[in-house]
């Protein structure tokens, strides 16, 4: 066995061959070692790809088939679950400990952190007050790390991490936290999430000057951590979960199912809510992929026809089609819709904006039955929206209940999306490694787990699973 070496895995979300030239500090990793394309899994969304990295499995095996899905045993759509137990399979840190019981790992802002059997955890975890207020905070293990980070850098910047005010400060906070962990804990294996590109590429698209500016900002924020890792002799792996492509056409898949008499709602106080219990079919939208749940197998052909006829839908996968892509699982929909390259799926199910539920106009990632990128925007049709947001924030700081209803209901504001497999290599995710010995033209997400064990010196190169060329 080779001597043990420290490895850091950076999830530099959204980086593609188009943007990497504008990121000199990140690019230096590949210049020291190598840069290659990364073949990702389907669907190419955060939770799914990260689960495949840590397990070496496809979504159909580890079960994280999307950022959220319909939990049939609970009768609820559940988005952004945090518990590590939702991901099946042996995790890379478990494999490392089996080879070396003293191996220590840190899991910093990657998804599915709660309950992970690692030594150090940092994950966003708001305080949900009984009266409905939500306050920024984080969960850590060991417990004292939360206080150390808060004392050093302030509370976790939740409202800068996601929502209309999301900006580079969240990435800077995570980088500073990672540096503190690296200095004080010296983990053998670190996972660090670098989120900034995800915001501005969805807001502005991947092709304009805003994308280049966001890439440069993310790179500058990342520089201190890269310097820290380099000074400690840590092998660095950087990968992007997916590339973000231009979004021009929102597809209202649930509205189509409702008009066809397949989706049901119920009303309370003038607001409509999706009723999965009485719906014959409904879709859980997640960027460019939608899990379509059909209660009666006899309805599948009709549902397929309704979805397939929608402008912006590229294909509709039945279970055999899902299995061919490694994505078929009991959590998956009976059908999976895939959008065309410039299209994406909304979760919207109401037919009249006056009947939209109150959470539709707020940042509410757990209550919405689908992913909502409009949460990155202040409503452009409300001239007073930022003033109202500032007043609401003051009321929150004073301890008052104050819902932040600032999100637009117009999906056309979104300019970037992802989820389908890339059609152009320039839009594919990238893979960089500071160790040139691991070089190959293309890596597959499911091979990263074995590569980490090899780079850590826990298994010889000859024992690592061969990758996908």
C-alpha positions in Angstrom: 0.0 0.0 0.0 1.2 3.5 -0.8 1.6 6.1 1.9 -1.6 8.0 2.7 -2.1 11.4 1.0 -4.6 14.1 1.7 -7.2 14.7 -1.1 -9.7 17.6 -1.5 -12.7 17.3 -3.8 -14.1 20.6 -4.9 -17.5 20.8 -6.5 -17.1 23.8 -8.8 -20.6 23.7 -10.1 -21.3 25.1 -13.5 -17.7 25.2 -14.9 -17.5 24.2 -18.5 -14.8 24.4 -21.2 -16.3 27.7 -22.2 -15.8 29.3 -18.8 -12.6 27.6 -17.6 -10.3 30.0 -19.6 -11.6 32.8 -17.4 -10.7 31.0 -14.1 -6.9 31.0 -13.8 -6.6 29.8 -10.2 -8.9 26.8 -11.0 -7.2 26.2 -14.3 -3.9 25.9 -12.5 -5.0 22.6 -11.0 -5.2 21.1 -14.5 -1.9 22.8 -15.5 -0.2 21.1 -12.6 -1.9 17.8 -13.3 -4.5 17.4 -16.1 -7.9 18.6 -17.3 -10.4 16.4 -18.9 -14.2 16.3 -19.7 -16.5 14.7 -17.2 -19.2 12.3 -18.3 -22.1 12.9 -15.9 -25.1 10.9 -15.0 -28.8 11.5 -15.9 -30.4 13.6 -14.7 -27.5 16.1 -14.4 -28.7 17.8 -11.3 -27.1 18.6 -7.9 -28.3 15.9 -5.6 -28.1 13.1 -8.2 -24.5 13.9 -9.4 -23.2 14.4 -5.9 -24.7 11.1 -4.8 -23.0 9.4 -7.8 -19.6 10.9 -6.9 -19.6 9.7 -3.3 -21.0 6.2 -4.1 -19.7 5.4 -7.6 -23.2 4.3 -8.5 -25.8 5.4 -11.0 -29.0 7.1 -9.8 -31.0 3.9 -10.4 -28.7 2.2 -7.9 -28.2 4.9 -5.2 -31.8 6.2 -5.4 -31.3 9.9 -5.5 -33.1 10.2 -8.8 -33.5 14.0 -8.7 -33.3 16.9 -6.3 -36.7 15.8 -5.1 -39.4 13.2 -5.9 -42.8 11.9 -4.9 -42.5 9.8 -1.7 -45.3 7.3 -2.4 -45.2 5.9 1.1 -45.9 9.4 2.5 -48.1 10.8 -0.3 -45.9 13.9 -0.5 -43.5 15.6 -2.9 -40.3 16.0 -0.9 -37.6 18.3 -2.3 -34.1 18.8 -1.0 -34.0 16.1 1.6 -30.8 16.3 3.6 -30.4 12.9 5.2 -27.5 10.8 4.0 -29.6 7.7 4.5 -31.6 8.7 1.3 -28.5 7.6 -0.7 -28.0 3.9 -0.9 -24.6 2.3 -1.4 -21.2 2.4 0.2 -19.8 5.9 0.4 -16.2 6.7 -0.4 -15.3 7.6 3.2 -16.7 4.2 4.3 -14.5 2.5 1.8 -11.5 4.5 2.9 -12.1 3.6 6.6 -12.4 0.0 5.7 -8.9 0.2 4.3 -7.6 2.5 7.0 -9.6 2.8 10.2 -7.9 6.1 11.1 -8.9 7.8 7.9 -10.7 11.1 8.6 -13.1 12.9 6.2 -14.8 16.3 6.1 -18.1 17.0 4.2 -18.6 20.7 3.7 -21.8 21.9 2.1 -22.2 19.0 -0.2 -25.7 17.6 -0.2 -27.0 14.7 1.9 -24.8 15.7 4.8 -27.2 15.1 7.7 -26.4 11.8 9.3 -23.4 11.1 7.2 -20.8 9.0 9.2 -18.0 11.4 8.5 -15.8 13.2 11.1 -16.6 16.8 10.1 -19.9 18.1 8.7 -21.0 21.6 7.7 -24.3 22.0 6.0 -26.9 24.9 5.8 -29.6 24.3 8.4 -31.9 27.3 9.1 -33.6 27.7 12.5 -37.4 27.3 11.8 -39.2 29.2 14.6 -42.6 27.9 15.7 -44.2 31.1 14.5 -43.0 30.5 11.0 -39.9 32.6 11.0 -36.8 31.3 9.3 -33.3 32.3 10.6 -29.9 31.7 9.0 -27.8 29.0 10.6 -25.9 25.8 9.9 -25.5 22.3 11.3 -22.0 21.0 12.1 -20.3 18.1 13.5 -18.6 18.3 15.9 -21.1 20.6 17.5 -18.6 23.2 18.5 -17.6 23.9 14.9 -20.8 25.8 14.4 -19.8 28.3 17.1 -16.2 28.5 15.9 -17.4 29.3 12.3 -20.0 31.8 13.5 -17.6 33.6 15.8 -15.0 33.8 13.0 -17.2 34.6 10.0 -20.7 35.5 11.2 -23.8 33.3 10.8 -24.0 31.1 7.7 -25.3 33.5 5.0 -28.4 31.6 4.1 -30.1 34.4 2.2 -26.9 34.9 0.2 -26.6 31.2 -0.5 -30.0 30.9 -2.2 -32.7 33.4 -3.2 -32.9 36.8 -5.0 -30.0 38.1 -2.9 -27.7 35.2 -3.5 -24.2 36.4 -4.4 -20.5 35.7 -4.0 -20.4 36.2 -0.3 -21.9 32.7 0.3 -19.1 31.1 -1.6 -16.5 33.3 0.2 -18.0 32.1 3.6 -17.8 28.5 2.6 -14.2 28.9 1.4 -13.2 30.6 4.6 -14.9 27.8 6.6 -13.2 25.1 4.6 -9.8 26.8 5.2 -10.5 26.8 9.0 -11.4 23.1 8.9 -8.3 22.2 6.8 -6.0 24.1 9.2 -7.6 22.9 12.5 -8.6 19.3 11.6 -6.3 18.3 8.7 -8.8 15.8 7.2 -7.5 13.1 4.9 -10.4 13.7 2.6 -12.4 16.9 2.2 -15.4 17.7 0.1 -16.1 21.4 -0.5 -19.0 22.9 -2.5 -18.4 26.1 -4.5 -21.8 27.3 -5.6 -21.5 30.8 -7.1 -21.7 30.0 -10.8 -25.0 28.2 -10.3 -26.7 31.5 -9.4 -25.6 33.9 -12.1 -25.7 31.3 -14.9 -29.3 30.6 -14.2 -30.1 34.3 -13.9 -28.2 35.6 -17.0 -27.4 32.5 -19.1 -24.0 31.0 -19.8 -23.0 33.1 -22.9 -22.9 36.7 -21.9 -20.5 39.0 -20.0 -22.3 38.2 -16.8 -21.2 34.6 -17.0 -17.6 35.6 -17.5 -17.8 38.0 -14.6 -19.3 35.3 -12.4 -16.6 32.8 -13.4 -13.9 35.3 -12.4 -15.6 36.1 -9.1 -15.9 32.4 -8.2 -12.3 31.8 -9.2 -11.0 34.7 -7.1 -13.1 33.5 -4.1 -11.6 30.0 -4.5 -8.0 31.2 -4.7 -7.2 31.3 -0.9 -8.4 27.7 -0.5 -6.4 26.5 -3.4 -3.3 28.2 -2.0 -4.0 26.6 1.4 -4.3 23.2 -0.1 -1.3 23.5 -2.3 0.8 24.6 0.6 -0.2 21.5 2.5 0.6 19.2 -0.3 -3.0 18.1 -0.8 -4.0 16.5 -4.0 -6.9 18.5 -5.5 -9.8 17.3 -7.6 -12.2 19.8 -9.0 -15.3 18.8 -10.9 -18.5 20.4 -12.1 -21.7 18.5 -11.6 -23.1 19.8 -14.9 -22.8 22.6 -17.4 -25.6 25.2 -17.6 -27.0 26.0 -21.1 -29.2 28.8 -22.3 -32.9 28.7 -21.3 -35.4 30.3 -23.5 -38.7 28.3 -23.1 -40.3 27.3 -19.9 -42.6 24.3 -20.2 -45.7 24.2 -18.0 -46.0 20.5 -17.8 -48.4 20.4 -14.8 -50.7 22.9 -16.4 -51.0 20.7 -19.4 -51.8 17.7 -17.3 -54.4 19.7 -15.4 -56.1 20.9 -18.6 -56.2 17.3 -19.7 -58.1 16.4 -16.6 -55.2 14.4 -15.1 -54.0 16.7 -12.3 -56.1 17.6 -9.4 -55.9 20.5 -6.9 -57.7 21.5 -3.8 -58.4 25.1 -2.6 -58.0 26.8 0.7 -58.5 30.5 1.4 -58.5 31.2 -2.3 -55.2 29.4 -2.9 -54.8 26.2 -4.9 -52.6 23.3 -3.9 -51.5 20.2 -5.8 -53.4 17.2 -4.7 -51.2 14.1 -5.4 -53.7 11.8 -3.7 -56.5 12.4 -6.2 -54.4 13.3 -9.3 -54.2 10.7 -12.0 -50.9 12.2 -13.1 -48.6 15.0 -12.1 -45.0 16.0 -12.7 -42.2 16.8 -10.2 -40.3 19.3 -12.3 -36.5 19.6 -11.8 -34.8 21.9 -14.4 -34.8 20.0 -17.7 -36.2 16.7 -16.3 -39.6 16.0 -14.9 -40.6 12.8 -13.0 -44.2 12.1 -14.1 -46.1 10.0 -11.6 -49.1 8.1 -12.9 -51.5 6.5 -10.4 -53.1 4.0 -12.8 -50.9 2.1 -15.2 -53.8 2.2 -17.7 -53.3 5.9 -17.9 -49.7 5.8 -18.9 -50.2 5.9 -22.7 -52.5 8.9 -22.5 -50.2 10.7 -20.1 -47.3 10.0 -22.4 -49.2 11.5 -25.3 -50.2 14.6 -23.4 -46.6 15.3 -22.3 -45.0 14.3 -25.7 -47.2 16.8 -27.5 -46.0 19.7 -25.4 -43.8 22.2 -27.2 -40.3 22.0 -25.6 -40.4 18.3 -24.8 -37.7 16.3 -26.4 -38.6 12.8 -25.2 -40.6 10.9 -22.7 -38.9 7.9 -21.1 -40.8 4.9 -19.9 -39.2 2.6 -17.3 -37.1 0.6 -19.8 -35.9 3.9 -21.3 -34.9 5.2 -17.8 -33.1 2.0 -17.1 -31.0 2.4 -20.2 -29.7 5.7 -18.8 -29.1 4.3 -15.4 -31.9 6.3 -13.9 -34.8 3.8 -13.4 -35.7 3.4 -9.7 -38.8 2.9 -7.6 -38.6 6.6 -6.7 -38.7 7.6 -10.3 -41.9 8.6 -12.1 -43.6 6.0 -14.3 -42.5 8.4 -17.0 -39.6 10.9 -17.2 -39.9 13.9 -19.5 -36.8 15.4 -20.9 -36.9 19.0 -22.2 -35.3 20.2 -25.5 -31.9 21.9 -25.1 -33.3 25.4 -24.7 -36.3 24.5 -22.6 -37.0 23.6 -19.0 -39.9 22.5 -16.8 -41.8 24.7 -14.3 -43.7 23.2 -11.4 -46.6 25.6 -11.9 -50.0 23.9 -11.7 -52.4 26.8 -11.2 -54.2 28.3 -14.2 -54.9 31.7 -12.7 -52.1 33.6 -10.9 -54.6 34.9 -8.4 -55.0 31.3 -7.2 -51.3 30.6 -6.7 -50.4 29.5 -3.2 -48.6 32.1 -1.1 -45.3 30.1 -1.1 -45.1 30.5 -4.8 -44.0 34.1 -4.4 -41.4 33.3 -1.7 -38.2 31.3 -1.3 -39.7 28.0 -0.1 -37.6 25.1 -1.4 -39.3 22.4 0.7 -43.0 23.2 0.1 -42.9 23.7 -3.7 -43.6 20.5 -5.5 -40.7 21.1 -7.9 -37.6 23.2 -8.4 -38.2 26.9 -8.9 -35.3 28.9 -10.4 -37.5 32.0 -10.3 -36.5 32.1 -6.6 -33.2 33.7 -7.8 -35.1 36.9 -8.9 -36.9 39.8 -7.4 -40.2 40.3 -9.3 -39.3 42.7 -12.1 -42.9 43.7 -12.5 -43.0 45.1 -8.9 -41.3 48.5 -8.8 -41.3 48.5 -5.0 -40.1 45.0 -4.5 -36.6 45.7 -3.2 -37.9 48.3 -0.8 -40.5 45.9 0.5 -37.8 43.3 0.8 -35.7 45.6 2.9 -38.6 46.5 5.1 -39.5 42.8 5.6 -35.9 42.1 6.5 -35.9 44.8 9.2 -39.2 43.3 10.6 -37.6 39.8 10.7 -34.5 41.2 12.5 -36.9 42.7 15.0 -38.4 39.2 15.7 -41.6 39.7 13.7 -43.2 37.4 11.3 -42.7 38.8 7.9 -43.1 36.7 4.7 -40.7 37.7 1.9 -43.1 37.6 -1.0 -40.8 38.9 -3.8 -40.4 36.0 -6.3 -42.0 36.5 -9.7 -44.5 34.1 -11.2 -43.2 34.7 -14.7 -40.8 31.9 -15.5 -39.5 33.7 -18.6 -37.0 35.5 -16.4 -34.8 32.4 -16.2 -31.9 32.4 -18.6 -29.9 29.2 -17.8 -30.8 25.6 -17.1 -29.4 22.0 -17.0 -30.5 18.4 -16.4 -30.3 16.7 -19.7 -27.1 15.2 -20.9 -25.0 17.8 -22.8 -25.4 18.0 -26.5 -22.1 20.0 -27.0 -18.8 19.1 -25.4 -18.2 22.8 -24.7 -21.2 22.7 -22.4 -20.1 19.5 -20.6 -18.8 19.5 -17.0 -15.1 19.5 -16.5 -12.7 17.4 -14.4 -9.4 18.7 -13.1 -6.8 16.9 -11.0 -3.5 18.1 -9.6 -1.9 14.6 -10.0 -0.9 14.0 -13.6 -0.6 10.3 -13.0 -4.4 10.0 -13.2 -4.7 11.6 -16.5 -7.1 10.4 -19.1 -9.1 12.2 -21.8 -12.5 11.7 -20.1 -13.6 10.7 -16.6 -17.0 9.4 -15.7 -18.8 10.5 -12.5 -19.1 7.0 -11.3 -15.4 6.4 -11.4 -14.5 9.3 -9.2 -15.0 7.3 -6.0 -12.3 4.8 -7.0 -10.0 7.5 -8.1 -10.2 9.2 -4.7 -9.2 6.0 -3.0 -6.3 5.7 -5.4 -5.2 9.3 -5.0 -5.4 8.9 -1.2 -2.8 6.1 -1.4 -5.3 3.6 0.0 -5.3 1.3 -3.0 -2.6 0.9 -5.7 -3.4 2.2 -9.1 -3.8 -1.4 -10.5 -6.7 -2.0 -8.1 -8.7 1.0 -9.1 -11.7 0.3 -11.4 -11.0 1.2 -15.0 -12.8 4.3 -16.1 -14.9 5.3 -19.1 -12.9 6.5 -22.0 
